[in-house]
């Protein structure tokens, strides 16, 4: 369900998942609060600059399959500006198999899917 003022093109699902984020400098582990087929919000006190390329490794529960998704930082929220600090990342060129897995994860709760 879209909220007033929500500009997202793809539906989102609230969640609490771990993600490893590789930028040009290092590999760090963070959490995400919501997930969609078009992107994700990554909680971090140290967001990257808008336009920065990233590689995300989405870690879903005990599933050994890591979802590797290339992305780009499209907005940032520094600490102290209301809400959790972090950055919005738009997914780029998602492989078909990864997109299928994402769509499975985004199915509504109660559809037999594991909780996010």
C-alpha positions as CSV (number, residue, x, y, z in Angstrom):
1,X,0.0,0.0,0.0
2,X,1.4,3.4,-1.0
3,X,1.3,6.3,1.5
4,X,0.6,9.8,0.5
5,X,3.7,11.3,-1.1
6,X,5.3,7.9,-1.7
7,X,7.1,8.1,-5.1
8,X,8.1,4.4,-5.3
9,X,7.3,2.6,-8.4
10,X,7.5,-0.9,-6.8
11,X,5.7,-2.1,-3.7
12,X,7.7,-2.5,-0.5
13,X,7.6,-4.9,2.4
14,X,8.6,-4.1,5.9
15,X,11.4,-6.3,7.2
16,X,14.5,-6.6,9.3
17,X,17.3,-8.3,7.3
18,X,21.0,-8.2,7.3
19,X,22.8,-7.0,4.2
20,X,26.5,-6.8,3.4
21,X,27.4,-3.7,1.5
22,X,30.5,-3.5,-0.6
23,X,31.6,-0.1,-1.8
24,X,34.9,0.8,-3.4
25,X,36.6,0.8,0.0
26,X,35.4,-2.1,2.2
27,X,32.8,-4.6,3.0
28,X,30.3,-3.7,5.9
29,X,27.3,-5.4,7.4
30,X,24.1,-3.4,8.0
31,X,20.4,-3.9,8.4
32,X,17.5,-3.0,6.1
33,X,14.0,-1.9,7.2
34,X,12.1,-2.4,3.9
35,X,12.6,-4.2,0.7
36,X,11.2,-3.9,-2.8
37,X,12.1,-5.2,-6.2
38,X,13.4,-1.7,-7.1
39,X,15.5,-0.9,-4.1
40,X,16.1,-0.9,-0.4
41,X,16.8,1.4,2.6
42,X,20.0,0.6,4.4
43,X,20.4,1.8,8.0
44,X,23.9,3.3,8.5
45,X,25.4,6.2,10.4
46,X,27.9,6.6,7.5
47,X,25.9,6.8,4.2
48,X,27.8,7.0,1.0
49,X,27.4,9.8,-1.4
50,X,24.5,10.0,-3.8
51,X,25.5,8.3,-7.1
52,X,27.9,5.9,-5.4
53,X,27.9,2.4,-6.8
54,X,27.4,-0.5,-4.4
55,X,27.1,-4.3,-4.3
56,X,24.6,-5.7,-1.9
57,X,24.6,-9.2,-0.5
58,X,21.1,-9.8,1.0
59,X,21.2,-12.4,3.8
60,X,17.8,-14.0,4.2
61,X,17.4,-16.0,7.5
62,X,19.2,-19.3,7.3
63,X,19.0,-19.5,3.5
64,X,22.5,-20.3,2.2
65,X,21.8,-18.5,-1.1
66,X,23.0,-14.9,-0.8
67,X,21.2,-12.5,-3.1
68,X,23.9,-10.3,-4.8
69,X,22.5,-7.2,-6.3
70,X,24.3,-4.2,-7.8
71,X,22.9,-0.8,-6.9
72,X,23.4,2.9,-6.7
73,X,22.8,5.3,-3.8
74,X,20.0,7.6,-4.8
75,X,19.3,9.5,-1.5
76,X,20.7,9.8,2.0
77,X,19.3,10.6,5.4
78,X,22.0,11.9,7.9
79,X,21.5,11.3,11.6
80,X,19.4,13.8,13.4
81,X,17.0,14.5,10.6
82,X,14.1,12.4,11.8
83,X,13.9,8.7,11.2
84,X,16.8,6.3,11.1
85,X,20.0,7.5,9.4
86,X,20.9,5.7,6.2
87,X,20.6,5.6,2.5
88,X,18.2,4.6,-0.3
89,X,19.7,2.3,-2.8
90,X,18.2,1.7,-6.3
91,X,18.8,-1.8,-7.7
92,X,20.5,-2.0,-11.1
93,X,20.4,-4.9,-13.5
94,X,18.9,-7.6,-11.3
95,X,19.4,-11.1,-12.7
96,X,16.2,-13.1,-13.4
97,X,16.8,-15.7,-10.7
98,X,17.5,-13.0,-8.1
99,X,14.4,-11.1,-9.1
100,X,12.3,-14.2,-8.7
101,X,13.7,-14.8,-5.2
102,X,12.9,-11.1,-4.3
103,X,9.4,-11.4,-5.6
104,X,8.9,-14.6,-3.5
105,X,10.2,-12.7,-0.4
106,X,7.8,-9.8,-1.1
107,X,4.6,-12.0,-1.1
108,X,2.2,-10.8,1.6
109,X,2.5,-12.3,5.0
110,X,0.2,-15.3,5.5
111,X,1.0,-16.6,2.0
112,X,3.1,-19.4,3.4
113,X,6.3,-17.4,3.0
114,X,8.9,-17.2,5.7
115,X,8.7,-14.0,7.8
116,X,11.1,-11.2,6.9
